[in-house]
Amino acid sequence: MKNKLLIWGLIFSVALNISFVTTFIVYPRWKSYRENSKPFIVRELGLSNSQVEKINSFYKSYLNKIKKLQADLQKERTELTEILIDRKTSPSIINAKLRKISFLQMQIQKETIEHLSTIEKEVLTPQQRQKFYIIIKKQLSPGRIWIRKDFLP
C-alpha cells in the first residue's frame, strides 16, 4: 500500500513537473505567435484596440459598397464575354460595355481611396500617418499587388 502511494506520488510529481516545463517553454512561443498573427497594418502601425475597432467599422461600410460594385463589374464582364463570342456585335456596343466596365473599376478605386483617406484622417496619429504613407507608397509601386491579404484587420 505504501509502495503504491509512493509510485502514485512520483507519477503525480513527474506529471506536474512536465506541465510546468511545458508551460514555460510553450507559452512564450504561443504569445509570440499571437502577437505576430495580427494583421500586417496593425503590426506595422502599432494600432490600439480602439483604432482597430474604428477601422473595422469603416471597413464593413466600405465592404458593403465594394461588394455591390464588384458584383456589377462581374456582371458587365460576363456580358462582354457573351458579346465577344457573338461575332456579329458592332464595335460601338463593345465600346459601350468597355466604358461601363471602366466606370465600375474607377468607382471601386475611388471607394478604396476614400476608405483609406477616412482611416488616415479619422483614426491614425501623426506618427502612424507617416508610416501609413510609406506603406501605401510601397504597395502602389509598379509591379506590386497593392493590397496584401492580411493588410487590414
N, C-alpha and C positions, 0 to 999 in steps of 0.2 A: 504494500500500500504506500509506504514511504517512498519507494523507488518510483512508482507511478506518478506520485505527486511531484517528485524531483524532475522526472522526464517532462511532465506537462509544464512545469515552471520553466525548464530550459527551452522547450519549444516556444512558449509564450515570449520569453526573453529574446530569442533569436528573431521571431516574427516582429516584435516591437522594434528591435534594432534595424531590421531590414526596412521597416516602414519609415523610420526616422531618416535613415540614409537616403532612401528613395526620395523622400520629400525634399531634402536639402539638395539633391542632385537634379531632380526633375523640375521642381517649382521654379528656380531661376530661369531655366531654359523655356518653360511654358510662359512665364511672364514676359520674357524677351520676345517670344513668338507672338504673343498677343499684341505687344507694342508695335512690332513690325508688320502685323497683319492689318493695320489701319490703312485706309485708302491713301494713295500717293499724295494727294493735295493736303490731307490732314497732317501727314508726317512732315512734308516739306515746309508747310507754313506754320506748323505748331498751333493748329486751331484748337480752341477750347470747346468743351461740350456744347455750350450755348451757341457758339458760332456754327458748329456742325448742325445743330437743330435748325438754326435760321436758314442755312444753306439747303438743308433737306426740304424745308417748306417751300423755298423758292424753286427747288428742283422739281418738286411734284407739280407745281403750276406750269413750269417750263415743259415738263414731260407730256402733260395733257395737250398743250398746244402742238408740240412736235409730233406726237403720235398721229394726230389728225392730218397734219401736213404730210407726214411720211406715207400714210395710207392713200392720200390723194395723189401723191407723187408715184407710188407704185401702180395705182390705177391708170394714170396717164402713160406710164412706161409700158404697161401691158397693152393698152390701146395702140400705142405707137408701134409695138411689135406686130400687132394684128394688121395695122395699116401697111407696114413694110412688107408683110407677107403677101398682101393683095397688091400685086404689081400694077394694077390699074389706077391706083390712088394718085391724085395730082400732087405736084410738089408744094402747092400752096397749102393743102391740107396737112402735109407732113410738117411744113414750116410752122403752121399754127400750133400743132401738137408740140413741137420743139419749144415754141415760145411759152406754152403752158408749163412744160417741164422746167424750163429755165426760171420762170417766175416762182414756181414752188421751191426750187433749190435755193433761190435768193431769199425767199421767206424763211426757210429753215436756217440759213446762215444769219439772217437778221435777228431771228428769235434767239439764236445761240449767242450772238454778240450782246444783245440786250440782257440776256441772263447773266453772262459773265460780268457785264458792266454793273448790274444790280448787286451782285456779290461783292464786287470790288468796292463799290461806293457805300453799301449799307452794312457790310459785315466785317471787312478787313481793317486792321490797324494800319497806320502809315508804313511800318516796317514790313508787315505782311504784304501790303500792296507792291512794294518794291520787289519782293521775291516773286509775287504773282506775275508781275510784268516780265520778269526774266524767264519764268516757266512758260508763259504764253509765247514769248518771242522764240524760245527753243522749239516749242510744239508747232509753231506756224512756219518754221524754217522749211525751205524747199526740200522735197523728197521725204518728208516725215508724215506719218499718220498723226493728225494733230490732237486726237483725244485718246488717252490711254483707257483701257478697260477699268482700271482702278483709280482713275483720275479724281472722281468725286466720291463723297461718302455715300 
